[in-house]
Amino acid sequence: MENLFGDVISDLCAGLVGGLGLVPGANFGTGYAVFEAVHGSAPDIAGKGLANPMALLRSAVLLLEHIGQAQAGRRIEDSVRKTLQAGRGLTRDLGGDGTTASLTEQLIANL
């Protein structure tokens, strides 16, 4: 679907699965593909340590799968799952009181 309606639908669907901080994005064309977090750059929280890096990491997983590196992508997805299940270091959008750094530390520890 076109950009405007695609953006609305993707935001609504993101709310069903935990929020924009978790949802990866991929756009496929005939010769190129773009992988990005659905939520965009979030300039209002830039540099404050509040951002949830999971959507961007999960977009990287889609990129890895696209280029034939599915095993590396699975390792990252497993880390995301373990981190969410453990519930430590999570950012505010995930119900925690952690920071970007604390969430990243948990993701690395679970990698």
N, CA, C and O atoms as a MOPAC input file, in Angstrom:
PM7 MOZYME 1SCF
protein

 N      0.84000 1    -1.17400 1     0.00000 1
 C      0.00000 1     0.00000 1     0.00000 1
 C      0.88300 1     1.23400 1     0.00000 1
 O      2.07300 1     1.14900 1     0.30400 1
 N      0.32100 1     2.35700 1    -0.33200 1
 C      1.11400 1     3.57100 1    -0.42900 1
 C      1.58100 1     4.04100 1     0.94900 1
 O      1.09800 1     3.56500 1     1.97700 1
 N      2.51000 1     4.96300 1     0.95200 1
 C      3.20000 1     5.38600 1     2.16500 1
 C      2.26700 1     5.82900 1     3.29400 1
 O      2.39700 1     5.33800 1     4.41500 1
 N      1.34400 1     6.73100 1     3.03100 1
 C      0.48100 1     7.26100 1     4.09300 1
 C     -0.29900 1     6.15900 1     4.79300 1
 O     -0.26500 1     6.05100 1     6.01900 1
 N     -0.99400 1     5.34900 1     4.02500 1
 C     -1.81200 1     4.30500 1     4.63200 1
 C     -0.95000 1     3.17400 1     5.18700 1
 O     -1.29600 1     2.56800 1     6.20100 1
 N      0.14900 1     2.89500 1     4.53600 1
 C      1.07500 1     1.89000 1     5.05300 1
 C      1.62200 1     2.29100 1     6.40800 1
 O      1.78200 1     1.44500 1     7.28900 1
 N      1.91300 1     3.57800 1     6.58800 1
 C      2.42600 1     4.08200 1     7.86400 1
 C      1.36900 1     3.93900 1     8.95500 1
 O      1.68100 1     3.51100 1    10.06600 1
 N      0.13800 1     4.28900 1     8.65300 1
 C     -0.94100 1     4.18400 1     9.62700 1
 C     -1.14800 1     2.72200 1    10.03500 1
 O     -1.23700 1     2.41600 1    11.22400 1
 N     -1.22200 1     1.83500 1     9.06300 1
 C     -1.44000 1     0.40800 1     9.35100 1
 C     -0.26900 1    -0.16700 1    10.14600 1
 O     -0.48100 1    -0.91700 1    11.09800 1
 N      0.95600 1     0.17500 1     9.76800 1
 C      2.10800 1    -0.37700 1    10.49000 1
 C      2.13900 1     0.12000 1    11.92900 1
 O      2.49700 1    -0.63800 1    12.83000 1
 N      1.77200 1     1.37600 1    12.16500 1
 C      1.73500 1     1.88400 1    13.54200 1
 C      0.65000 1     1.18700 1    14.35800 1
 O      0.88000 1     0.83200 1    15.51400 1
 N     -0.51700 1     0.99000 1    13.77700 1
 C     -1.59400 1     0.29300 1    14.47800 1
 C     -1.20000 1    -1.14400 1    14.81500 1
 O     -1.43200 1    -1.61400 1    15.92900 1
 N     -0.61300 1    -1.82200 1    13.86100 1
 C     -0.19500 1    -3.21200 1    14.09300 1
 C      0.91700 1    -3.29300 1    15.13100 1
 O      0.96200 1    -4.23900 1    15.91700 1
 N      1.80600 1    -2.31700 1    15.14000 1
 C      2.88700 1    -2.29700 1    16.13100 1
 C      2.32000 1    -2.25200 1    17.54200 1
 O      2.86400 1    -2.86700 1    18.45900 1
 N      1.22900 1    -1.52200 1    17.71000 1
 C      0.59400 1    -1.45400 1    19.02000 1
 C      0.06500 1    -2.79000 1    19.49700 1
 O     -0.04700 1    -3.02000 1    20.70100 1
 N     -0.25800 1    -3.66600 1    18.57600 1
 C     -0.77300 1    -4.98900 1    18.93400 1
 C      0.31200 1    -5.93600 1    19.43100 1
 O      0.01300 1    -6.91900 1    20.11000 1
 N      1.55900 1    -5.65200 1    19.10100 1
 C      2.64100 1    -6.58100 1    19.44600 1
 C      3.65800 1    -5.99800 1    20.42400 1
 O      4.72900 1    -6.57700 1    20.61000 1
 N      3.34700 1    -4.87600 1    21.04600 1
 C      4.24400 1    -4.35300 1    22.06000 1
 C      4.73300 1    -2.93800 1    21.82400 1
 O      5.38000 1    -2.36500 1    22.70100 1
 N      4.45000 1    -2.36400 1    20.68300 1
 C      4.82500 1    -0.98400 1    20.43600 1
 C      5.85000 1    -0.81800 1    19.34100 1
 O      6.45600 1    -1.78000 1    18.86900 1
 N      6.02900 1     0.44100 1    18.94900 1
 C      6.93500 1     0.76500 1    17.85000 1
 C      8.38900 1     0.41000 1    18.15100 1
 O      9.17300 1     0.20600 1    17.22500 1
 N      8.75700 1     0.33400 1    19.41300 1
 C     10.12900 1     0.00800 1    19.77100 1
 C     10.53500 1    -1.42300 1    19.48000 1
 O     11.71000 1    -1.77100 1    19.60000 1
 N      9.58500 1    -2.25000 1    19.10300 1
 C      9.87400 1    -3.66400 1    18.83100 1
 C      9.76100 1    -4.05600 1    17.36600 1
 O     10.22000 1    -5.13100 1    16.97900 1
 N      9.15800 1    -3.20500 1    16.54700 1
 C      8.77400 1    -3.61100 1    15.20100 1
 C      9.82400 1    -3.23400 1    14.15600 1
 O     10.16600 1    -2.06100 1    14.00600 1
 N     10.33300 1    -4.23700 1    13.43600 1
 C     11.28000 1    -3.95900 1    12.36100 1
 C     10.54200 1    -3.54700 1    11.08800 1
 O      9.33700 1    -3.76200 1    10.95500 1
 N     11.27300 1    -2.96200 1    10.17700 1
 C     10.67100 1    -2.58700 1     8.90600 1
 C     11.55200 1    -2.97500 1     7.73900 1
 O     12.77900 1    -2.93700 1     7.82800 1
 N     10.91600 1    -3.34700 1     6.65000 1
 C     11.63400 1    -3.68400 1     5.42100 1
 C     10.79500 1    -3.24900 1     4.23500 1
 O      9.58500 1    -3.47100 1     4.19900 1
 N     11.44100 1    -2.63700 1     3.27900 1
 C     10.79500 1    -2.23000 1     2.03200 1
 C     11.57400 1    -2.86800 1     0.89400 1
 O     12.77900 1    -2.65400 1     0.76100 1
 N     10.88500 1    -3.65200 1     0.07400 1
 C     11.52500 1    -4.38000 1    -1.00900 1
 C     11.10700 1    -3.81600 1    -2.35900 1
 O      9.91900 1    -3.67100 1    -2.64500 1
 N     12.10000 1    -3.50100 1    -3.18300 1
 C     11.84000 1    -3.09000 1    -4.55100 1
 C     12.35600 1    -4.15000 1    -5.49900 1
 O     12.73400 1    -5.23900 1    -5.06700 1
 N     12.37700 1    -3.85000 1    -6.77700 1
 C     12.83000 1    -4.83700 1    -7.74300 1
 C     14.33800 1    -5.04800 1    -7.68600 1
 O     14.81400 1    -6.15000 1    -7.96200 1
 N     15.09000 1    -4.02600 1    -7.33700 1
 C     16.53700 1    -4.18100 1    -7.29400 1
 C     17.17600 1    -3.82200 1    -5.96900 1
 O     18.36500 1    -4.06500 1    -5.76200 1
 N     16.39300 1    -3.24400 1    -5.06900 1
 C     16.94200 1    -2.75900 1    -3.80900 1
 C     15.99700 1    -3.07600 1    -2.66500 1
 O     14.81000 1    -3.33800 1    -2.86400 1
 N     16.55100 1    -3.04700 1    -1.46500 1
 C     15.74400 1    -3.22400 1    -0.26200 1
 C     16.27400 1    -2.26800 1     0.80300 1
 O     17.47500 1    -2.00400 1     0.87500 1
 N     15.37100 1    -1.75800 1     1.62300 1
 C     15.72700 1    -0.84600 1     2.70500 1
 C     15.19900 1    -1.44100 1     4.00400 1
 O     14.05500 1    -1.89300 1     4.06500 1
 N     16.02600 1    -1.44300 1     5.03200 1
 C     15.66500 1    -2.00700 1     6.32400 1
 C     15.80200 1    -0.90400 1     7.36700 1
 O     16.85300 1    -0.27200 1     7.47900 1
 N     14.73100 1    -0.67500 1     8.13000 1
 C     14.74100 1     0.41300 1     9.10500 1
 C     13.71900 1     0.13100 1    10.19600 1
 O     12.79600 1    -0.66500 1    10.01900 1
 N     13.90400 1     0.79400 1    11.31200 1
 C     12.91200 1     0.70800 1    12.37300 1
 C     11.65600 1     1.43600 1    11.91200 1
 O     11.75200 1     2.48200 1    11.27000 1
 N     10.50200 1     0.90800 1    12.22100 1
 C      9.23800 1     1.50800 1    11.81100 1
 C      9.06300 1     2.89000 1    12.43400 1
 O      8.47200 1     3.77700 1    11.81900 1
 N      9.57100 1     3.07600 1    13.64500 1
 C      9.31000 1     4.31500 1    14.37900 1
 C     10.08600 1     5.52000 1    13.87200 1
 O      9.77400 1     6.63800 1    14.28200 1
 N     11.05100 1     5.36100 1    13.02800 1
 C     11.83100 1     6.49700 1    12.54700 1
 C     12.93100 1     6.88000 1    13.51300 1
 O     13.35100 1     6.06600 1    14.33600 1
 N     13.39700 1     8.10500 1    13.41800 1
 C     14.59300 1     8.51000 1    14.16300 1
 C     14.32600 1     8.97900 1    15.58700 1
 O     15.26900 1     9.02400 1    16.37700 1
 N     13.12300 1     9.32500 1    15.95500 1
 C     12.75500 1     9.78000 1    17.30900 1
 C     13.67900 1    10.87900 1    17.81900 1
 O     14.31300 1    10.70300 1    18.85900 1
 N     13.77700 1    12.00900 1    17.11800 1
 C     14.69700 1    13.07200 1    17.52400 1
 C     14.39100 1    13.67000 1    18.89200 1
 O     15.27500 1    14.25000 1    19.52200 1
 N     13.15600 1    13.53600 1    19.35600 1
 C     12.79500 1    14.10300 1    20.65600 1
 C     13.47800 1    13.40500 1    21.82400 1
 O     13.57500 1    13.98000 1    22.90800 1
 N     13.95200 1    12.18400 1    21.62800 1
 C     14.63900 1    11.48200 1    22.72100 1
 C     16.11600 1    11.22200 1    22.41400 1
 O     16.80400 1    10.55400 1    23.18500 1
 N     16.59700 1    11.74800 1    21.29400 1
 C     17.99500 1    11.52600 1    20.90000 1
 C     18.94600 1    12.03300 1    21.98500 1
 O     18.79000 1    13.13800 1    22.50400 1
 N     19.92900 1    11.20000 1    22.31200 1
 C     20.95900 1    11.56800 1    23.27200 1
 C     20.54900 1    11.50200 1    24.73100 1
 O     21.33800 1    11.86100 1    25.60500 1
 N     19.34400 1    11.05400 1    25.01500 1
 C     18.85200 1    11.00600 1    26.39800 1
 C     18.93300 1     9.61600 1    27.01900 1
 O     18.62700 1     9.44800 1    28.19900 1
 N     19.34000 1     8.62100 1    26.24200 1
 C     19.43300 1     7.26100 1    26.77000 1
 C     18.08800 1     6.59000 1    26.96200 1
 O     17.97800 1     5.63800 1    27.73400 1
 N     17.06300 1     7.06900 1    26.27400 1
 C     15.71300 1     6.52600 1    26.43300 1
 C     15.30000 1     5.58700 1    25.30800 1
 O     14.31400 1     4.86200 1    25.43800 1
 N     16.03500 1     5.59200 1    24.21700 1
 C     15.62700 1     4.84300 1    23.02800 1
 C     15.76200 1     3.33600 1    23.22500 1
 O     16.71100 1     2.84900 1    23.84000 1
 N     14.79800 1     2.62700 1    22.69200 1
 C     14.80800 1     1.17100 1    22.67800 1
 C     15.44600 1     0.74100 1    21.34800 1
 O     14.89600 1     1.04200 1    20.28900 1
 N     16.58600 1     0.05100 1    21.37800 1
 C     17.26200 1    -0.33400 1    20.13200 1
 C     16.71300 1    -1.58800 1    19.46300 1
 O     17.21900 1    -1.98100 1    18.41200 1
 N     15.70700 1    -2.22300 1    20.03000 1
 C     15.25900 1    -3.51700 1    19.50900 1
 C     14.69200 1    -3.44500 1    18.09400 1
 O     14.95900 1    -4.34000 1    17.29200 1
 N     13.92600 1    -2.42100 1    17.76300 1
 C     13.35600 1    -2.33000 1    16.41800 1
 C     14.46100 1    -2.21600 1    15.37600 1
 O     14.37500 1    -2.82300 1    14.30800 1
 N     15.48200 1    -1.45500 1    15.67700 1
 C     16.59200 1    -1.32100 1    14.74300 1
 C     17.36000 1    -2.63400 1    14.60700 1
 O     17.73800 1    -3.02400 1    13.50200 1
 N     17.59000 1    -3.31300 1    15.72800 1
 C     18.26400 1    -4.61600 1    15.68000 1
 C     17.44200 1    -5.64000 1    14.89900 1
 O     17.98900 1    -6.42200 1    14.12100 1
 N     16.14600 1    -5.63000 1    15.10900 1
 C     15.29700 1    -6.58500 1    14.40700 1
 C     15.21700 1    -6.26400 1    12.92000 1
 O     15.01600 1    -7.16500 1    12.10600 1
 N     15.37000 1    -4.99200 1    12.55300 1
 C     15.46300 1    -4.62800 1    11.13600 1
 C     16.75300 1    -5.17600 1    10.55100 1
 O     16.78500 1    -5.62400 1     9.40400 1
 N     17.82100 1    -5.13900 1    11.34900 1
 C     19.08900 1    -5.72000 1    10.90400 1
 C     18.95100 1    -7.22700 1    10.69900 1
 O     19.58400 1    -7.79000 1     9.80600 1
 N     18.13200 1    -7.87800 1    11.51500 1
 C     17.86200 1    -9.31200 1    11.34000 1
 C     17.22000 1    -9.55800 1     9.97400 1
 O     17.59300 1   -10.49700 1     9.27200 1
 N     16.26400 1    -8.72500 1     9.60100 1
 C     15.64000 1    -8.86400 1     8.28600 1
 C     16.66800 1    -8.69200 1     7.16900 1
 O     16.62800 1    -9.40200 1     6.16500 1
 N     17.57900 1    -7.75100 1     7.35000 1
 C     18.65600 1    -7.55100 1     6.37700 1
 C     19.53900 1    -8.79200 1     6.29700 1
 O     19.86900 1    -9.25100 1     5.20400 1
 N     19.91800 1    -9.33100 1     7.44200 1
 C     20.76300 1   -10.52800 1     7.45800 1
 C     20.07100 1   -11.69500 1     6.75100 1
 O     20.70000 1   -12.42100 1     5.98100 1
 N     18.79300 1   -11.87000 1     7.01200 1
 C     18.05000 1   -12.92900 1     6.32500 1
 C     18.02000 1   -12.67900 1     4.81900 1
 O     18.15800 1   -13.60900 1     4.02500 1
 N     17.84100 1   -11.42800 1     4.44000 1
 C     17.76800 1   -11.06600 1     3.01700 1
 C     19.06500 1   -11.37800 1     2.27900 1
 O     19.03600 1   -11.73600 1     1.10200 1
 N     20.19900 1   -11.24500 1     2.95900 1
 C     21.49200 1   -11.49500 1     2.30800 1
 C     22.02400 1   -12.89800 1     2.58100 1
 O     23.19000 1   -13.18800 1     2.31600 1
 N     21.16300 1   -13.76900 1     3.11400 1
 C     21.54800 1   -15.16300 1     3.29600 1
 C     22.29400 1   -15.46700 1     4.58200 1
 O     22.96700 1   -16.49300 1     4.67800 1
 N     22.18600 1   -14.59300 1     5.57000 1
 C     22.85700 1   -14.80200 1     6.85300 1
 C     21.82800 1   -15.06900 1     7.95600 1
 O     21.84800 1   -14.43100 1     9.00900 1
 N     20.94500 1   -16.00700 1     7.69800 1
 C     19.83800 1   -16.28700 1     8.61800 1
 C     20.32300 1   -16.75300 1     9.98600 1
 O     19.70200 1   -16.42800 1    10.99800 1
 N     21.41000 1   -17.50000 1    10.03900 1
 C     21.90500 1   -17.99400 1    11.32900 1
 C     22.31100 1   -16.83500 1    12.23500 1
 O     21.99500 1   -16.84300 1    13.42500 1
 N     22.99900 1   -15.85000 1    11.69300 1
 C     23.37000 1   -14.67100 1    12.48100 1
 C     22.11500 1   -13.93800 1    12.94200 1
 O     22.04900 1   -13.47000 1    14.07900 1
 N     21.12400 1   -13.83700 1    12.06500 1
 C     19.86900 1   -13.19600 1    12.42300 1
 C     19.14800 1   -13.92100 1    13.53600 1
 O     18.58600 1   -13.28500 1    14.42800 1
 N     19.15400 1   -15.24400 1    13.50000 1
 C     18.51300 1   -16.03800 1    14.55700 1
 C     19.17400 1   -15.80000 1    15.90700 1
 O     18.49600 1   -15.76300 1    16.93400 1
 N     20.48600 1   -15.64000 1    15.91000 1
 C     21.19100 1   -15.36600 1    17.17900 1
 C     20.70700 1   -14.05400 1    17.78800 1
 O     20.49800 1   -13.96500 1    18.99800 1
 N     20.53200 1   -13.04900 1    16.95600 1
 C     20.05400 1   -11.75300 1    17.45200 1
 C     18.61400 1   -11.87200 1    17.93400 1
 O     18.28200 1   -11.37500 1    19.01100 1
 N     17.75300 1   -12.52200 1    17.15400 1
 C     16.35800 1   -12.70400 1    17.57500 1
 C     16.27100 1   -13.48600 1    18.88100 1
 O     15.43800 1   -13.17100 1    19.73100 1
 N     17.11500 1   -14.49900 1    19.05400 1
 C     17.13200 1   -15.25800 1    20.30500 1
 C     17.51500 1   -14.35200 1    21.46800 1
 O     16.94900 1   -14.46200 1    22.55600 1
 N     18.47100 1   -13.46100 1    21.24100 1
 C     18.88200 1   -12.52300 1    22.28100 1
 C     17.74300 1   -11.57900 1    22.64100 1
 O     17.52500 1   -11.29800 1    23.81900 1
 N     17.02300 1   -11.09300 1    21.65400 1
 C     15.87700 1   -10.21400 1    21.90700 1
 C     14.82800 1   -10.95900 1    22.73700 1
 O     14.31600 1   -10.42500 1    23.72100 1
 N     14.51500 1   -12.17800 1    22.33900 1
 C     13.51500 1   -12.96800 1    23.06900 1
 C     13.93500 1   -13.19600 1    24.51600 1
 O     13.13800 1   -12.99300 1    25.43200 1
 N     15.18200 1   -13.61600 1    24.72900 1
 C     15.68100 1   -13.86200 1    26.08600 1
 C     15.65500 1   -12.59000 1    26.92700 1
 O     15.30800 1   -12.62500 1    28.10800 1
 N     16.01800 1   -11.48700 1    26.32100 1
 C     16.04200 1   -10.21300 1    27.03800 1
 C     14.63900 1    -9.79700 1    27.46100 1
 O     14.43200 1    -9.36000 1    28.59300 1
 N     13.68500 1    -9.93200 1    26.56100 1
 C     12.30600 1    -9.58600 1    26.90300 1
 C     11.75700 1   -10.51700 1    27.98500 1
 O     11.05600 1   -10.07000 1    28.89300 1
 N     12.07100 1   -11.79600 1    27.88900 1
 C     11.58500 1   -12.75200 1    28.88400 1
 C     12.17700 1   -12.47900 1    30.25800 1
 O     11.48700 1   -12.61400 1    31.26900 1
 N     13.44700 1   -12.09900 1    30.30400 1
 C     14.10700 1   -11.83800 1    31.58400 1
 C     13.58500 1   -10.55200 1    32.22100 1
 O     13.49600 1   -10.45600 1    33.44500 1
 N     13.23900 1    -9.56300 1    31.39200 1
 C     12.66300 1    -8.33100 1    31.90500 1
 C     13.61000 1    -7.39800 1    32.62800 1
 O     13.15600 1    -6.48900 1    33.32300 1
 N     14.91800 1    -7.59400 1    32.48700 1
 C     15.89700 1    -6.72800 1    33.16100 1
 C     16.46200 1    -5.70100 1    32.18900 1
 O     16.74200 1    -6.01300 1    31.03100 1
 N     16.62700 1    -4.47200 1    32.67500 1
 C     17.24900 1    -3.42300 1    31.88200 1
 C     16.36600 1    -2.85500 1    30.79300 1
 O     16.84900 1    -2.10600 1    29.94400 1
 N     15.08500 1    -3.19100 1    30.79100 1
 C     14.19000 1    -2.75000 1    29.72400 1
 C     13.92200 1    -1.24900 1    29.79700 1
 O     13.87800 1    -0.66300 1    30.87900 1
 N     13.74600 1    -0.64900 1    28.64000 1
 C     13.43700 1     0.76900 1    28.56100 1
 C     11.97700 1     1.01900 1    28.95200 1
 O     11.18900 1     0.08200 1    29.07800 1
 N     11.63200 1     2.28700 1    29.14100 1
 C     10.29100 1     2.64900 1    29.62700 1
 C      9.17000 1     2.18000 1    28.71400 1
 O      8.10000 1     1.80700 1    29.19500 1
 N      9.39500 1     2.19300 1    27.40600 1
 C      8.33000 1     1.75400 1    26.48800 1
 C      8.00200 1     0.28200 1    26.66200 1
 O      6.94800 1    -0.17700 1    26.22300 1
 N      8.90400 1    -0.46400 1    27.30400 1
 C      8.68300 1    -1.89200 1    27.55500 1
 C      8.30400 1    -2.15600 1    29.01500 1
 O      8.29000 1    -3.30400 1    29.45800 1
 N      8.00100 1    -1.09800 1    29.75200 1
 C      7.57900 1    -1.24800 1    31.13600 1
 C      8.70100 1    -1.25400 1    32.14800 1
 O      8.46100 1    -1.49100 1    33.33200 1
 N      9.92400 1    -0.99800 1    31.71200 1
 C     11.05700 1    -0.97500 1    32.63200 1
 C     11.46800 1     0.43700 1    32.98300 1
 O     10.80200 1     1.40700 1    32.62000 1
 N     12.58400 1     0.53600 1    33.70100 1
 C     13.13200 1     1.85100 1    34.02400 1
 C     14.57600 1     1.95900 1    33.55000 1
 O     15.34200 1     2.79800 1    34.02500 1
 N     14.93300 1     1.09100 1    32.60200 1
 C     16.29300 1     1.05300 1    32.07500 1
 C     16.54300 1     2.11800 1    31.02300 1
 O     15.66000 1     2.89700 1    30.66400 1
 N     17.76800 1     2.12300 1    30.54700 1
 C     18.21300 1     3.06500 1    29.52800 1
 C     18.60000 1     2.30900 1    28.25900 1
 O     18.59400 1     1.07800 1    28.22400 1
 N     18.92800 1     3.05400 1    27.24200 1
 C     19.41200 1     2.43100 1    26.01000 1
 C     20.62600 1     1.56100 1    26.32500 1
 O     20.75300 1     0.44600 1    25.81900 1
 N     21.51500 1     2.08700 1    27.16800 1
 C     22.73900 1     1.34800 1    27.51600 1
 C     22.42600 1     0.07500 1    28.30100 1
 O     23.01000 1    -0.97300 1    28.02800 1
 N     21.51900 1     0.15100 1    29.26600 1
 C     21.22300 1    -1.05300 1    30.06000 1
 C     20.54100 1    -2.12100 1    29.21100 1
 O     20.79800 1    -3.31200 1    29.38500 1
 N     19.68100 1    -1.70100 1    28.30200 1
 C     19.02500 1    -2.66900 1    27.41500 1
 C     20.04400 1    -3.28300 1    26.46200 1
 O     20.01200 1    -4.48600 1    26.20400 1
 N     20.93600 1    -2.46500 1    25.94500 1
 C     21.98000 1    -2.97500 1    25.05100 1
 C     22.87600 1    -3.97100 1    25.77700 1
 O     23.25100 1    -4.99700 1    25.20900 1
 N     23.22200 1    -3.67600 1    27.02800 1
 C     24.03900 1    -4.60500 1    27.82400 1
 C     23.35000 1    -5.95700 1    27.97100 1
 O     23.99600 1    -6.99900 1    27.85600 1
 N     22.04500 1    -5.94500 1    28.22400 1
 C     21.29400 1    -7.19200 1    28.36300 1
 C     21.25400 1    -7.95800 1    27.04700 1
 O     21.40300 1    -9.18000 1    27.03100 1
 N     21.05600 1    -7.24500 1    25.95200 1
 C     21.02900 1    -7.89200 1    24.64200 1
 C     22.37100 1    -8.54200 1    24.33100 1
 O     22.41000 1    -9.66500 1    23.82600 1
 N     23.45600 1    -7.86300 1    24.62000 1
 C     24.79700 1    -8.41400 1    24.37800 1
 C     25.03200 1    -9.62400 1    25.27100 1
 O     25.55700 1   -10.64200 1    24.82000 1
 N     24.64600 1    -9.51300 1    26.53200 1
 C     24.84000 1   -10.63700 1    27.46600 1
 C     24.07400 1   -11.87600 1    27.00300 1
 O     24.52100 1   -13.00100 1    27.22700 1
 N     22.92800 1   -11.67600 1    26.36100 1
 C     22.09800 1   -12.79700 1    25.91200 1
 C     22.43800 1   -13.26200 1    24.50100 1
 O     21.81500 1   -14.19400 1    23.99100 1
 N     23.40800 1   -12.63100 1    23.87300 1
 C     23.74700 1   -12.97700 1    22.48900 1
 C     24.46000 1   -14.30800 1    22.40800 1
 O     24.81800 1   -14.75100 1    21.31700 1

